[in-house]
């Protein structure tokens, strides 16, 4: 029978908390995540069999995502403290959780009560929320009026949730003021500004929408009050934004606080290596050094929704409409004016470049250089790409105050090819996403296996499908091996070469190509693989290697480059083009479980050097040294 974790976020909920806990007594685990209530909320909650977590509130998504990460079971039911699950809904929740196949969440309609009177209209009639969901496929986004983003199919519950919203107008007003501050901050980070339309017309329009269009007048006095309060909430939002526009965001600073700006283009627009590097760096710094203020300069609003929001992470878009239109130029130089306005102490270029002109300002700079493959292997790049890369990386390496190389190999290349003094370069290895460090449940693995039609036993390769990754050699090496190969990565023009070889040698049942795999799903696939094979010709570091080691999967990779730095002494290393040796090594690991287990155990011990706290502390030390 599927087990469920119920989560109840609280802040001064002594009126409701007892009934809320009782109504989810069907759950196998109940977590109350409290934002340091000052009333009797926790005293009451402690009388029940619940797990209590105290966490300072930053925003709604962060609070709920943290609680979800603490859940023991994969299926989660999230309940606000002023909501109640009746008996019919309880039975339906248990039934749905135990009879799902490809469904990852369920919408539940809510019945609202305002001042204990049932509200039939006023914009609340068709209100629905996803409250029962599988945590591996879902996460909250947005600081206020947070939404659950999901990957997969969702369904609807038949029975409704009872929502006893507010006892009086003042209680609702206080809640709206809190919402307004968070909403204003979101708008400010996106570069929005206030005019009379926002302060006068928008609140009035909101009142008309709720009272007239959404039939609030049919709810009588309460309908008028609800419509007025919605209008008040809009007004407060723009009053708060007006203050931010006038004064900017002022943070209380202490001796250890540092304002660091990041070129966040790839954080918000890249789903692979460089994007993962930026997101993981920001995540670990936010977690282990919460006093830091991390400004993420995003040239345009299109986003990759993979960065968990936190109170000390701010997304900053171009402040003027002109630079919003010419955002690619903005990040090359004009961004410096905005960095000065935001009082940035250190600017960190995450992908080998810093803006022109920043070296003439008082802002310290760090640049991460991942590799110089375009110099080592020029035939893999077009003439113009080589020239552009060389110009950017040369300027950055010469003008940045500090260079971070992601491996000793990259450091050697920077010294040899760019003639940079080695003392200016710090080697800091990359980490990987937290999901690869979590043991996935058998039920989740089963769902992933069924979704992608994975074989019971398989060889795994992960990475972009380009010539440098040398996947063709791997396909040739497994021709005579019965265990199939699963290749996961974005398809490039080089995929045609791979597909042609597979078709020509009738290997369609032996080689499976996958893409659009979520991070959680990828983690599960790593954990199910018999061996991970990464025969790349050259890398700056090779994150897939450490992802495999964290997943307790034996690794076979290439000699030379940085591979031994990532794989440690107990992975197997081969010349990347030696197909016979590659085939023999794969068969050896597949057929010798004692060898595989030894590689798993020692590889897992080795990979602990890439843990989050180690990486966060090294970057913090660099930032601190530059401004001290």
N, C-alpha and C positions, 0 to 999 in steps of 0.2 A: 504494500500500500504506500502511495506517495506521501512523503512527509512535507509539512508546510511550516515555514517561519512567518509569524505575524509581527509586523513592525508598527509601533505607535510613536510618532514624534510628539513631544510635549514641551510646553512652556506655560507654567501657571494654569494648569488644567484640573484643579482640585474638584471642580463642579462635575466634570465629565469622566475623569480617568477610570473610576471604578467600573462604570457601566461599559466603557469601551473595552477594558480588559476582559470582563465577563463575556462580552459578546464574541470574543475571538478565542474562547477557551477550547475550541475544537483544534487549535493549532498545536503542533508538537513542540514548538518553541515560540516564546513571546519576548520580543525586545522592545523596551521602552527607551528611546533615545531622547534625553532631556537636555534642554538648553539652559541649565542652571536655574530651575524654577525657584521662586522665593516664597511660594505658598506651600500647601500641604500635598502637592502632587506626588512627590517622591515618597513621603511618609505613607500615603495611601497605597501607592504602587508596591511598596515593599511588603505589604501584607499578602500579596499574591505571588504565585510561582512564576516570576518573570525575571529576565536579565535586564539590568538597568545600566545604561551607558550614559555618562555625562560628557557632553561635548559643546564647546562654545559655538554659538550659532554664527555662521558667516552668510550663507544664503540657503534657500530651500533645497536646491539640487544637491549641493555639497553635503548637507546634513543627511538627506535621504540616501544618497549614494554611499556615504560612509556606513550607515546602518545596514544597507544591503550587503556591503562587503563583509560585515560581521555575521551574516546569517549562516547558520549551520546547514540549512537545506536549500536545494535549488529552487523550489517553488516558494515564492514570497507573496504574502498578502499584506498590503500596506493600508493602514486605517488611520485617519485623523482622529484625534481624541474626542472630537464632538460628533463622531459618527457611530452608528450602532448597526451591527449585523443581526438581522432577525433570524428566526429558526429556518424559514424557507430558503433564505439566501445561504445560510450556513450549509445546509444539505446540498445545495447546488454547487457551492465551492468545492466541497469534498468530492462530489461526483465528477466535476470538470477536471480537477487536478489528477484524478486517477484514470481518466479516459481521454487523454490527449495524445495526439501523434505528432503532427507538425504545427500545432498551435503554440505560440509563445506567450500569449497574454489574453486577457478578457476585459472588455469594456463592461462597466456596471453603471446603470443609470441611478441618479440620486433623487430622493424626495427631500425637499428643503423645508425647514421650519424656521421662521423668524419670529422671535419673541414667543416661541412655542405655538405659533399659528402656522399651519401648512400653507406654503406658497405654491400656487399653481402656475403662475405666469412670471412676469417681471424679468424675463431673460433666463430663468432657472428651470423652465419646463423640460427642456431636452438635455440638461446637463449630464454628461457622462465622463467617466474617468476609467483608466486602466488601473485596477487595484490588485488583481491576481495575475502574476507573471513569472516567467522563468528568468532568474537573475543573470544567467549567462548570455541572454540575448537582449537585455533591456538595460537602459541607464537614463537617469534624469538629466535634462539640460535646462538652462535658463535660471536666472537668479530669483525671479518671482513669477507666479503663475507657471511654475515649472511644468515641463512636458516629459512624458516618458517616451524616449526614442527606442524603437524596437526593430529587430532584424528578423523578419519572419511573418507568419500569418497571425492575426488576432481574431477573436470571436466575441460574441455578446452574451452576457448573462440575462436570464429572463427576469429574475427577481431584483428588487431595488435596495439600495443602501439608504438608511435613514440618517439625514444630516441635520442636526440641531445647531444651526449656525451661530446666531448671536442673540443674546438676551436683551440687549438694549442698543440704542443708537451710538452711545459713547464707546461701547465695546467695539462696534463695527468701525467707528471712526479711527480708533487707535490702531486697529489692524490695517486700515487703508493707509494711514500715515507711514507705517512700516513698509508696506508694499511700495508706496510712492518713492521712498528713498532708494530702494533697490532698482525700481524701474528707471528712475532718473539717472542712476549711475550707468545702467545699460545704454541709455540714449546718449549720455555724455561720451562714453567710450566709443560710440559710433560716429561722433562728430556732430550730433544734432544740436540745433540752437532754438531759442524760444522767441515767438512773436505774439502779437495780440490775438491772433487766431487761436493759438494754443491755450491762452489764458481765459478767453471769453467764449469763443464760438464752440470749441471742442467740448467743454463741460456741458454747455447747453444742448449740443447735438447728442451727447451721451444720455442726458436726461430724457430727451424726446424718444430716443431709440428704446430705452427700457420702459418708459411710461406709456408711450403710444404704440410704437411698432411691435414691441414684445408684450403688449397688453397688460402692463403693470397696473393700469387703472382698474382692472377687474379684481385685483387683490386688495382694493380699498386703500385705507390709510397706510397699511404696511407697504403696499405697492408704491405709493408716492414716496415714502421714506427710503425704500430701497433704491428707487430711481434717483432721488436726490443724492444719496450717499455714493452711488456710482459716479455721478457728475462731480461730487466733491473729490473723489479719489483721482480723477483726471486732472482737476485743478491743482491738487497738491503735488502731483507728479511733475507738472511744469513749473511750479514755484520752486521745487527742489532743483530742477534742472537749471532754472534761471540763476540760482545761487552758485551752482557748479560752473556755469558759463562765466559768471562774474569773477569768481574767486579761484577757480580750478579746484583740484582735489588736494586737500591738505592732509597729510598723514603725520601723526605724532611720531617723531623720530627718536631713536636712542642710539647709544654708542655702536651697536652692531647692525643698525639698519643701513641698507645700501639700496640705491635706486639703479637697477640694471635694465637697460633697454635691449631688446633682441630683434634682429631681422626675422620676422615671423612668417614670411611668405610661405615657406615650406611647411611650417607647423600647421597652417590652415588650409593648404592647397595640395599637399603631397601625402599619399597614403603609404609610401614605402620608406626606404632607408633614411634619407635626409629628414623627412617629416617625422619619422619615429625617433630619430636622434634628438631633434629639437623638443618634441613633446615629452620625452623621457627626462631630458635635462631640466626642463621647467618644472615638471612634476616632482622630481626628487628635491630640487632646491626649495620649492614651495613647502614640501613636507618637512624637510630636515632643518630648514632655516626660515621659519615663518615670519621673522622680522624683516626679511628682505622684501622689497617691492619690485615686482617683475612686470615690466611694461612690454607688451608684445605688439610690435608695429606691423600691422597687417595691411598690405596695399589695397586690398579690395574685399568686399564683404562675403564672397563665396567661401564656404568653410568645409573643412573635413572635421566632422563631429567626433573627434577622438581625444580631445584634451579636456580633462575634468576641470571644471571651474573651481576657483578657490578665492578667498577674500583678498589675497595679496597678488593675484594675477589679473592684469588689466589688458584687455585688447584695445589697441589704439589704431584708428583708421585715419587717413589724411583729413586734416581739419577743414580744408576748403574744398568747394565743389570742383575747382579747377584741377587740384591735384588728385581728387577722387577720379576724375576723368583720365588723367595722365599718370596713373599710379605707378606704372613701371619706371617712369622717369623719376618720380618722387623718391623712391627708395634708393636711387643711385646717388642723390646729393641733397635735394631740397628737404629731405627728412631731417637734416641736421638742425634746421630752425625749430622744428617741433621738439627735438630732443632737448634743446636748450630751454625751451618753454617749460618742459616737464621736469627740468632740473635733474637730468640723468647723470649719474656718477660714472657709470661704465657702460659702453655699448659693445655688445657681443655679436659679431657676424658669425652666424652658425654654419655657413656653407662657403667659406673661402673668399668672402668679400666684405668690405666695409664701405660706407658712403664717401664719395669724394668731398673733401673740405673738412671732414671731421678732425683730421690731424692738426688743423689750425685753431681748433677750439679747446676748451679746457676739459673736454670729455675724454676720459681714458678709454682705450679700445683693446678688445680681445678678438681674435679671429680663429675659428676652427678650420683647419685644412684637413680634409679627409683622405685625399690621395692626389697624386700627380700622374694618374694613369694616362691623361691626354698627352703628357710629355713622353712617358715610357713607351706607350703603344699608340703613336700618332695615327696609324692606319685605321684605328677604330673610330676616329672622329673626322668630321669634315674640316677643310682648311679654315673656314671662318669660325667654326666652333673652337678650334685650337687657338686661334688668335685671340678670341674674346676671353676664353678661360685664362690664357696666359697673362693677358693684360690685367685682368681683375685680381688674380691671385698674386701676381708680382707686386702690384700697388699695395694690396692688403698686407702681404708679408713684410714689406719694407716699412710701412707706415704704422702698423698696429703696435701697441705697446707690448703685447704678449701674443704669442702664437700657441694654440693648442693643437698638437698632432694626436691622432687617435690610435697611433701605434708607433713603435720604434722604427718600423720600416718607413712610415710616412715621414718621421723626423729625419731619417737619413736622406730621403729623397729631397726634402726641403733644403737641407744643407748642401747637398750635391748639385741640384739643378738650379736652385734660386740663390745660392751663395749667401745664406742667412746664418748668422752666428748661432751656434747650437745653444748657447746660454739663454737665448731669447725664446726658446721652444720648450714647452712643457708637454710631456706625454701623459694623457689621461684616457684610459680605455673607455669604451662605450659600455653601457649597460643594455638592458632590454626591458620590454614592457612587463609590468607586474603579472600579467596573466600567465606568462610562461613559468612563473614560480609557484603557481597554484596547481595542486593535484585536482584534475577534473573528475567529476563523479562518473561512475559507470553508466548511469542513465544518460548523461549528457554525451558521453562518447558514443553510446549506441545511437542517439539521435543524429550525431554528426556522421557516423558511419553510414546510416541509412540515407541521409540527405544527399551525400556525395557518392553513394554506391561504392564505398571503399572495400577492397578485398580484406580478407581476414588477416593476412600477413603481407606487408609491403615494404619496399625500399622508398625512401623519401628524399626529394630535392626541393629546396625553396630558394627563389630568387628570380629576378627579371630574366626573361628569355632572350638573352643577347649572346653574341659570339664569345665574349670574354668569359661568360659563365661556363663554357665548355660542356654544355649539356649533351651535345652530339656524341662526345666520347663516352659519356655515361650510358647513353642509349645503346651504343655499340657494345659496351661492356656487359650489359644485362641480356643480350640476345639469347644466350644459351642458359640463362638462369630462370628457373620456373617462377620464382617470386616476382610479382609485377612491380613496376616503378610508378610512383605518383609524383608528378612535377607540378609545383604550385608557383605561379608567378604571372605577372602581366605580360600579355603577348605583344611582342614587337614584330618588326618586319622579318626578323630572323626566325620566327616561328614557322614560316613557310619551309625553311630548310629542314627543320626538325620534322615537320609533318610529312614532308616528301620522303624522308628516309624511313619513317615509321610505316608509311603506306607501301613503299617499295619492298620492304622486307617483311611485310604482313605482321607487324607488331602491334596492331590496333588493340588487341586484348592484353598486351604486355605493358603498354605505356598509357597512362592516364594523365591528361592535362587539366588542371583546375585553376580558376581565377575567381575573384570576388568572394574570397574567404575571409570571414571576420577574424579579429585577433583571437577571440575566445575559441573559435572553431579551429584556427591554425594551431593553437596550443594543444588542443585535444588530439589533432592529427599527429603532431610531433610525438605525443605520449603513446600513441598507438603504433607508431612506426617501429619496425624491427631494426633498422639502421638508417642513419642520415648520411648521405653522400654529397659532398660539395667539392667537385673537381675544378673549381675556378682557376683561371690562369693567374689572375692578380686581383687583389682587393686592398682597400685602405685598412679594413679591419676584418669584416666578416661576421656581422651580428648573427646570421642564422646559425653559426657554429655554437655560440653561447646559448642561443635559444634552445638548441638541441640538448646541450649539456644540462641546462636547468630542467629540461623535460625528461631527463634520465634516459636519453637515447644515445647509443654508441655512435661515434663520428669517424668517418673516413674523409679526408680532404687532401689538399695538395701540399707539396713541399715548397719551400721558398716563401717570398712575400711576407705577410704578417700571420700566416695561418697557425703556426705553432704558438704565437702569442695568444691567440683566441682559444685554441684547442687543447693546450697543455701537453704534458709529456706522455699521456696514455691514449691519445687518439692515434689513428693510423694515417701516415703521410706518404703520398706517392707522387711521382712525376705525373702531371695532369694529362699528358698525352699517351701514357703507357696503358693502353686499353687492356692488355692481358693481365698486368699486375692489378689493375683496378678490379677486373672481373674476379680474380683469385681472392683478393682481399674481401670483397663483398660476400663471396661464398663462405669464406672462413668465418666471418662474424655471424652469418646466418646459421651456420651449422655447428658452431661451438658456443654453447650457452654460457659456459664458464668464462670464456674470453669476453663475451658480450657483457656479462655481469661485472667483471673486473673493470672493463672500460667505463661502464655506467657509474660504478661507485667512485672510482678515482676521478673521473671527469666531473662528477657532481661536487666533490671536495675542491677541485681546482677552480671551478667557476665561481666560488664564493668571493673571490677577489674582485668580481665585477658587481658586488652588491651595491644597492642604492646609496647607503650612508657613506661608503668609501668615495664614490664618485661625487656626491654632493659636497662633501667636506673639501675635496681637492679644488673644485671650482670656487667655492666660497673663499678659500685661502688665496687664490689668485686675485679675485675681485678686491678682497680686503687689502692685499699688499699693494695694489695699484693706487688706492686712494688714501692709504695711511700716511 
